Amino acid sequence: MNELKLAKGKNCLIFAISERPARLKELIESDGFDVRELSLKGKENLLEMLLTWEDTTENTIYVVHEIANQFPWVLPYLNLHRDLFFDIKRPVVVLGSEYEVTEIQKHAPDWFRFRSRTYELKEEELEEEGVIMSLAELAEPKPLYYSLPVFVEEGEEEIKERIKIDEYLLSSEHDDYKLAELYMSLSLSYFKLRNFERGEEYLRKSTAIREKLKDNKGILLNYGRLSSIFVGIGEYEKTIDASNEALKIDPGLAVVYIYRGIAYAELKQHERAIEDYKKTIALNPDEASAYYNRGIAYANLKRYERAIEDYGKAIALNPNDAEVYNNRGLAYSGLSQQGRAIEDYNKAIALNPNYAQAYNNRGNAYARLKQYEQAIEDYNNTIELNPSYAETYNNRGTAYARLNQHKRAIEDYSKAIELNSNLAQAYNNRGNAYHGLNQHKRAIEDYSKAIALNPNYAHAYSNRGNAYVDLKQYERAIEDYGGAIALNPDDVKAYGNRGKAHSAIRRYEESARDFKKAGILFLSFEKVDDSVKHFSFCFDLREELKSEDVIHSGLALFLITLNPDIIIELKQLQIEDETLRKIFELTLMKLQDEDISEGIAMLEEKEQTEENKILFELLKRL
């Protein structure tokens, strides 16, 4: 109180820590002061509020509280305009918790130093009936926990400045609870800088003090904070370890399940992530982020219906989250429901007109609907918002290519590669554009770069094979088609193209095998016209060879098309395979309206190949 009496009618800035703000006000008023309370609950401007001092008496003291409501933006503002406090000829008491005052020290250090620099107030304890003023230590140590657990993106210089302040405070601190908090703050700062050695060092010191004090709450907070920091810096194994320790102490920490779930998801362990999000929801059914993250996990497992359901719940809890609409749009797109996807992207953009990714995704949806002009318009918007988004240049290039504007496509693919030289898809697509311009050698160069970047890129192998075919380099083409098939055994186009390449160099047996396989795969994909075409390619080889593959394709071709000319051709072939001969006989019987069910049953009793089973199914439909 002596400081306030001395500062009566003058400029004075005091920071007060009190567990009983009402008692502090009562104490000040008992000394004859007129207390003007300034509560910062919204966007009020503290400096503007203090400029009313000229309308007050000399006995007026301003008491500012709830400043944390304006963290963090208010701190750099007050730090910048600190000198204006010199013009306010009334004492100003900033009342807050230990955490709030510590945050002021860290993020508005010049404003905080203004206090001692102007009045040379001593950092001493002023204790009156339980009121603690200044930054003095408490007479009796008690637990103190700063609000540290949430990961916040900070620049390296900000973190280093925080470390300096914490180390300065550490040099004069003796209270064990405060020491434990300072050590933990330093630990988190060093972890953010990825200095794991120093981070572990300060973590051990904090933990040792807490264990000595039997401070289980503090130990729990430490692990919770570590979970947040580690997930924020991408250390997912460490996130899981820290989360496990926290949950051993308190299995009811909903937010820690979210941290661990995110870590599992980033490690591609989506089922385990889903289990953690379920636990969060059981503990807190109104936690929108749990539904949102579980939706992402389901989407990564291609369980799009479940993802859409969870995104819907997240939207019900937080209808203004643009990202949830964007992700639900992606899930609808995964179900080929492009119209509904576009509706969600529209909502995301309405909520956030600068949402570049939503424009890009809406462009992709339009492209899948073959509305390439609209797709290009959305890609243009994306690039305007984010000129360094390589994927969008790639996507726009593909839209131009679909419009046969290959030169413009090449420009966009080249820009994508300039922005991201590791984007294998852009090399592959540029290769396609060169191929469209009959520049096959340049196309091959790009396909080769795509494969070098991603050796598992099946499409790039297949595309390079096509380019070699155009150059009549069939052996190399066959090799590349084989590479594509090895990576994707269901690459039906690669089988068909390899069949053509084999046929070009008179390898009819290999050609027939590939054409038959392509016909079977197309049939399994319910692409009947393509299936008929490839079975026809195979059956047309009957002048060159009379293999089982040719006969099988002929039977399949007739059973699908019921073309009587095929039966005539099959009768002229000698069918040596017993099963194929029996299928042909049953086919002829069926054409005479005879009952063939017993014959089919007898064939099915024997062990059969998957290829012959397809003929059985076709025969049953005859």
C-alpha positions, 0 to 999 in steps of 0.5 A, a space after each residue: 500500500 505504501 507504493 500506492 500512497 507514494 504514487 498518488 496522482 502520478 504515473 505508476 505501473 504495478 503488477 499484482 498477483 493475488 488469489 483474492 482479487 475482491 480482497 485486494 480491491 477492498 484493501 485498497 479502498 480501505 486506504 481511501 482510494 477510489 478503485 476503477 476496475 477495468 475488466 478485459 472481457 472482449 476486444 476493449 482497448 486498455 490504453 483508450 480506457 486509461 486515457 479517461 484518467 483526466 476525468 478522475 480524482 487524484 485518489 483514483 487507482 485503476 485495477 486491470 484484471 482478466 487480461 488473459 482474455 486478450 492473450 496473446 494479441 494484447 501482449 505485443 501491442 502493450 509492449 509496443 505502446 509501453 511509453 504511453 503509460 508515462 502519460 497516465 497520471 494515475 497508478 495502474 495495478 495489473 492484477 492477475 495470476 502467476 501464469 498471467 504475469 509470467 506470460 507478460 514477462 515472456 511476451 511483453 518484456 519491455 512493458 514489464 521492465 517499464 515498471 521498475 525502470 520508471 519508479 525503481 520499485 523493489 521486487 519485494 513481498 508485500 503481504 497483507 491478509 493473504 494478498 500477495 503483490 509484486 513477483 515475490 515468492 509465497 511464504 508457504 510453498 504451494 502448487 503452481 501450474 502455468 497454462 502450458 499444455 497446448 502446442 503453439 506455433 512459434 518462431 525460433 527467435 520467440 522460443 529463444 527469447 522465452 528461454 532467456 526469460 525462463 533462465 533469468 527467472 530460474 536464477 532467483 527462484 527458490 520455491 520448488 513448485 515454481 522451479 518445477 514449472 520453470 524447468 518444464 517450460 524450458 524443457 518444452 522450449 528446447 523440445 520445440 527447438 528439437 534440442 532433445 538433449 536439453 529438453 530431456 535434461 530439464 524434464 528430468 529436473 522438473 520430474 525429480 522435484 515433482 516426485 520429491 513433492 509427491 506432486 502427482 498433478 504436476 507430473 500428470 501435467 508434464 506428460 500431457 504437455 509433452 504429448 501436445 508438444 511432441 505431436 506438434 513437432 511431429 515426434 509421434 513415437 514420443 507422443 505415444 510414450 508421453 500419452 501412455 504415461 499421462 493416461 496411466 495416472 489419469 485414464 480420463 484425460 480426453 485431450 490426451 487420447 486425441 494427441 495419441 490418436 493423431 500420433 497413431 494416425 500419422 504412423 498409419 495406424 488408423 484403427 488404433 487412432 479410431 479407438 483413441 478418438 472413441 475414448 475421447 468421445 465417450 469422455 466428452 461427447 461434445 468434442 468436435 475435434 474427436 469426430 473430425 479426426 476420427 472422420 479423417 482416420 476412416 477416410 484414410 481407410 477408405 471407409 468414406 460412409 463412416 467418415 461422412 457420418 463423423 464429419 456430419 457430427 463435427 459440423 453439428 457441434 461446430 458449423 463454422 469449421 471450413 476444414 470439416 466441410 472440405 474433408 467431407 467433400 473429399 469423402 463424397 468425392 471418394 464415393 464418386 458423389 462429385 455433386 455433393 462434394 462440390 456442395 461441401 467445397 462451396 460451404 468451405 469457401 463461403 466460410 473461408 474465401 481464402 481457403 486455397 485447398 478447397 478451391 483446388 479440391 472443387 476443381 478436382 471434382 469438376 475435372 472428374 465430372 469432365 467440366 474442365 473449364 470450371 475446374 481450370 477456373 478453380 485452379 486459377 483461384 487456388 494459384 492466386 491464393 497460393 502461387 507456390 502450390 505445386 499440386 494445383 499447377 499439376 492439376 490445371 495442367 491435366 485439365 488443359 491436357 483433357 482439352 487437348 491443350 498440350 502446350 499449356 499443360 506442359 507449361 503448368 507441369 513444368 511450373 509444378 516441377 519448378 516448385 517441387 522437383 520431387 513431384 513424380 506425378 508432374 513428370 508422368 503427366 508432362 510425359 503424357 503431354 509430350 506423348 500427345 504431341 508425338 514427342 515420344 523421346 521427351 515423354 520417355 525422359 519424363 516417365 523415367 524421372 517419375 519412376 526414379 522418384 517413385 519406383 512403385 509408380 505403376 502408371 509411369 511404367 505403363 505410360 513409358 511402355 506406350 511410348 516405346 510401342 510408338 517408337 516400335 521398341 516392343 521389347 522395352 515396351 513389354 518390359 515396362 508393361 511387366 513392371 506395371 503389372 508386377 506393381 499392380 496385378 489388376 492393371 488391365 490396360 497393361 495386360 491388353 497393351 502387352 498383348 498387342 506388343 507381343 503380337 507385334 513381334 509374333 509372340 502369339 502364345 504370350 499375346 493370347 495369354 495377356 488378351 485373355 487376362 485383360 478380358 477376364 479383368 474387364 469382366 470382373 470390373 463390369 466393363 463388358 464392352 472392353 471385355 468383349 473387345 479383348 476376348 475378341 483380340 485373343 480369339 482372333 489369334 486362332 489362325 496362329 495357334 489353337 491354345 487353351 487361352 484362345 478356346 477359353 476366350 472364344 467360349 467366353 465371347 459366345 457366352 457373353 454375346 451369343 454370336 452364332 458365328 463364334 460357335 461355328 468357329 469353335 466347332 472347327 477347333 480341336 478342343 483338347 482340354 477336358 474341362 473346356 471341351 465339356 463346357 463347349 458340349 454343355 453350351 451346345 446342349 443348352 442351345 438345344 434347350 436341354 437341362 445342363 444343371 447336372 453337368 455343371 454340378 459335376 464340373 464344379 465338384 472338381 477342382 477348377 481354376 478361377 478362369 474356368 469358374 468364370 465360364 461356369 458362371 456365364 454358362 449358368 446365365 445362358 
